[in-house]
């Protein structure tokens, strides 16, 4: 079951990111893709968040006795539920979910999986993009979010296989 859930995460992540990147280019953030999608299909952003987060929650709570990945996944699900982050009402939920998803996933990687090198690599990549992203025309938040998602996929890959 974990393998099926893991492959679901991979398919959901790479399908959505590839679709957005090919059709619209990299955006300011993954969340910004909600606004570039036509209204009749912008639900794809919510489905992307939930399609990644729910399997992440199940895998994380199965592999560990901790709730850290549960909270990370819940944060990502909040991002999908509050997709319209430019509106005042949903902005707080969206941002808390986004920051919480990244924070709790990185804590789980360090505390539950003891893979500190993943945290170090993630932090180095985030800092590189933050300080040098403009020089190489990188969308900072987009890439930082990509690295956060990839760190979850990587830790699950090495834990399951």
C-alpha positions as CSV (number, residue, x, y, z in Angstrom):
1,X,0.0,0.0,0.0
2,X,2.8,2.4,0.8
3,X,4.4,1.9,-2.6
4,X,1.1,2.7,-4.3
5,X,0.6,5.8,-2.2
6,X,4.2,6.9,-2.9
7,X,3.7,6.5,-6.7
8,X,0.5,8.5,-6.4
9,X,2.5,11.3,-4.8
10,X,5.1,11.2,-7.6
11,X,2.5,11.1,-10.4
12,X,0.4,14.0,-8.8
13,X,3.5,16.1,-8.2
14,X,5.3,15.7,-11.5
15,X,2.1,15.8,-13.6
16,X,0.9,19.1,-12.1
17,X,4.2,20.8,-12.0
18,X,5.1,19.7,-15.5
19,X,1.7,20.8,-16.9
20,X,2.0,24.3,-15.3
21,X,5.7,24.7,-16.3
22,X,5.1,23.6,-19.9
23,X,1.8,25.5,-20.4
24,X,2.5,28.7,-18.4
25,X,6.2,28.6,-17.3
26,X,7.4,28.7,-13.8
27,X,5.3,31.0,-11.6
28,X,6.1,33.2,-8.6
29,X,5.0,30.3,-6.5
30,X,3.2,27.0,-7.0
31,X,0.2,28.6,-5.4
32,X,0.2,31.3,-8.0
33,X,-0.7,28.7,-10.6
34,X,-4.2,28.7,-9.2
35,X,-4.7,32.2,-10.6
36,X,-3.2,31.4,-14.1
37,X,-5.4,28.4,-14.7
38,X,-8.8,29.1,-16.3
39,X,-11.6,29.2,-13.7
40,X,-13.2,26.0,-14.9
41,X,-10.0,24.0,-14.1
42,X,-8.3,25.9,-11.3
43,X,-9.6,23.2,-9.0
44,X,-6.6,21.3,-10.3
45,X,-4.5,23.2,-7.8
46,X,-6.6,22.0,-4.9
47,X,-6.5,18.4,-6.3
48,X,-2.8,18.7,-6.6
49,X,-2.4,19.7,-3.0
50,X,-4.7,17.1,-1.7
51,X,-3.4,14.4,-4.0
52,X,0.1,14.9,-2.7
53,X,-0.8,15.6,1.0
54,X,-3.2,12.8,1.8
55,X,-0.8,10.1,0.7
56,X,2.0,12.0,2.5
57,X,0.0,11.9,5.7
58,X,-0.8,8.2,5.5
59,X,2.8,7.3,4.6
60,X,4.3,9.6,7.3
61,X,2.1,8.3,10.1
62,X,2.7,4.7,9.0
63,X,6.5,5.0,9.0
64,X,6.7,7.0,12.2
65,X,5.0,7.2,15.5
66,X,5.1,11.0,15.3
67,X,2.5,13.5,14.1
68,X,5.0,15.8,12.3
69,X,4.3,14.5,8.8
70,X,0.6,14.6,9.7
71,X,0.9,18.3,10.5
72,X,3.0,18.8,7.3
73,X,0.4,17.2,5.1
74,X,-2.4,19.0,6.9
75,X,-0.7,22.2,6.1
76,X,-0.5,21.4,2.5
77,X,-4.2,20.4,2.5
78,X,-5.0,23.8,4.0
79,X,-3.1,25.4,1.1
80,X,-5.3,23.6,-1.3
81,X,-8.5,24.4,0.6
82,X,-7.5,28.1,0.8
83,X,-6.3,28.3,-2.8
84,X,-7.5,31.8,-3.3
85,X,-4.7,33.3,-1.2
86,X,-5.0,36.8,-2.6
87,X,-8.3,37.2,-0.8
88,X,-8.1,38.4,2.8
89,X,-10.3,35.6,4.3
90,X,-8.2,32.8,2.9
91,X,-4.7,34.4,2.9
92,X,-3.9,33.6,6.6
93,X,-5.1,29.9,6.3
94,X,-3.1,29.5,3.1
95,X,0.1,31.1,4.4
96,X,0.0,29.2,7.8
97,X,-0.6,26.0,5.8
98,X,2.3,26.7,3.5
99,X,4.8,27.6,6.1
100,X,3.6,24.9,8.4
101,X,3.9,22.3,5.7
102,X,7.5,23.2,5.0
103,X,8.4,23.5,8.7
104,X,6.8,20.3,9.9
105,X,8.1,18.3,6.9
106,X,11.7,19.4,7.6
107,X,11.3,18.7,11.3
108,X,10.0,15.2,10.5
109,X,12.9,14.6,8.2
110,X,15.3,15.6,11.0
111,X,13.6,14.1,14.0
112,X,11.8,11.1,12.7
113,X,13.9,10.0,9.8
114,X,17.3,11.3,11.2
115,X,18.2,12.5,7.7
116,X,19.9,15.7,8.6
117,X,21.8,15.8,5.4
118,X,18.4,16.3,3.6
119,X,17.7,19.3,5.8
120,X,21.2,20.7,5.1
121,X,20.8,20.2,1.3
122,X,17.3,21.7,1.4
123,X,18.6,24.7,3.4
124,X,21.6,25.2,1.0
125,X,19.3,25.1,-2.0
126,X,16.8,27.5,-0.5
127,X,19.6,29.9,0.5
128,X,21.2,29.7,-3.0
129,X,17.9,30.5,-4.6
130,X,17.2,33.3,-2.1
131,X,20.5,35.0,-2.7
132,X,21.4,34.2,-6.3
133,X,18.0,33.3,-7.9
134,X,17.6,36.7,-9.4
135,X,20.9,36.5,-11.1
136,X,19.9,33.3,-12.9
137,X,16.3,34.3,-13.5
138,X,14.8,31.8,-11.0
139,X,11.4,32.3,-9.3
140,X,12.5,32.1,-5.7
141,X,9.3,30.9,-4.0
142,X,8.5,28.5,-6.8
143,X,11.9,26.7,-6.5
144,X,11.9,26.7,-2.7
145,X,8.5,25.0,-2.8
146,X,9.8,22.5,-5.4
147,X,12.7,21.7,-3.1
148,X,10.4,21.2,-0.1
149,X,8.2,18.8,-2.1
150,X,11.2,16.9,-3.4
151,X,12.7,16.5,0.0
152,X,9.5,14.7,1.2
153,X,9.5,12.5,-1.9
154,X,13.2,11.7,-1.4
155,X,12.8,10.8,2.3
156,X,9.9,8.5,1.5
157,X,11.8,6.9,-1.3
158,X,14.7,6.0,0.9
159,X,12.4,4.9,3.7
160,X,10.1,2.7,1.6
161,X,12.7,1.1,-0.8
